[in-house]
Amino acid sequence: MADRLVCTSSSLRALPAPDWGRGAIEPILPALLRGVIFISVLSAPFVAALLAG
């Protein structure tokens, strides 16, 4: 079993590394911005209720 784990983990190194350059990050930013807007809109009534006391 340990031999299989070693073979599996060493075979992962043969895969090409993902491109972590500027081009790989740019598509993430709009999704991240949408997520931040969604969370802020979702939490706005709760924050308003806390501030109202």
C-alpha positions in Angstrom: 0.0 0.0 0.0 2.8 2.4 0.8 4.4 1.6 -2.6 1.2 2.7 -4.3 1.1 5.9 -2.4 4.7 6.7 -3.3 4.0 5.9 -7.0 0.9 8.0 -7.0 2.6 11.0 -5.4 5.6 10.8 -7.6 3.5 10.6 -10.8 1.8 13.9 -9.9 5.1 15.6 -10.4 5.0 14.6 -14.1 2.0 16.8 -14.7 2.7 20.2 -16.1 2.6 23.0 -13.5 -0.2 25.4 -13.8 0.6 28.9 -15.1 0.5 31.2 -12.0 1.3 34.2 -14.1 -0.8 37.3 -14.5 -3.2 35.6 -17.0 -4.2 32.9 -14.5 -5.3 35.4 -11.8 -7.3 37.8 -14.0 -10.4 35.5 -14.4 -10.5 35.0 -10.6 -10.9 38.7 -9.8 -14.4 39.3 -11.3 -15.7 36.2 -9.5 -14.1 37.4 -6.3 -15.7 40.8 -6.7 -19.1 39.2 -7.4 -18.7 37.1 -4.2 -17.8 40.2 -2.1 -20.8 42.0 -3.5 -23.1 39.1 -2.9 -21.9 38.7 0.7 -22.2 42.4 1.5 -25.8 42.5 0.0 -26.7 39.4 2.0 -25.4 40.7 5.3 -26.7 44.3 4.9 -30.1 43.7 6.7 -28.4 41.9 9.6 -25.9 44.8 10.0 -28.7 47.3 9.8 -30.7 45.4 12.5 -27.6 45.3 14.7 -27.1 49.0 14.3 -30.7 49.8 15.0 -30.5 47.9 18.3 
